């Protein structure tokens, strides 16, 4: 199962049952070493499913940071647009 090992960030199931996984070292060459996900299963046929779930708090922090960045960029663009339109409009001040 060629999946990189991420502690507490993977969700792996075998035959619809959640199973624990462990790090397995794979050395492709003397300079290329990977830590892959290993499973301890009894001999037999299995349907193995896995997905990356990440860390919940890190996902929230990332989402909040992207939202704030978009807000800052859009508000700066809006301010520039308002200033540009104000300069382009003629001044219709009335004199008495």
Residue pairs with C-beta under 8 A, 6 or more apart in sequence:
1 36
1 37
1 38
1 39
1 48
1 50
2 36
3 10
3 36
3 37
3 50
4 34
4 35
4 36
4 37
5 21
5 22
5 23
5 24
5 35
5 36
5 37
5 38
6 52
7 23
8 55
9 52
9 53
9 54
9 55
10 21
10 37
10 50
10 51
10 52
10 53
11 18
11 50
11 51
11 52
11 53
12 18
12 19
12 21
12 37
12 39
12 48
12 49
12 50
13 19
13 48
13 49
13 50
14 39
14 41
14 46
14 47
14 48
14 49
15 46
15 47
16 47
19 39
19 41
20 40
21 37
21 38
21 39
22 37
22 38
22 39
22 40
23 35
23 36
23 37
23 38
24 35
24 36
24 37
24 38
25 33
25 34
25 35
25 36
26 33
26 34
26 35
26 36
27 33
27 34
28 34
37 50
39 48
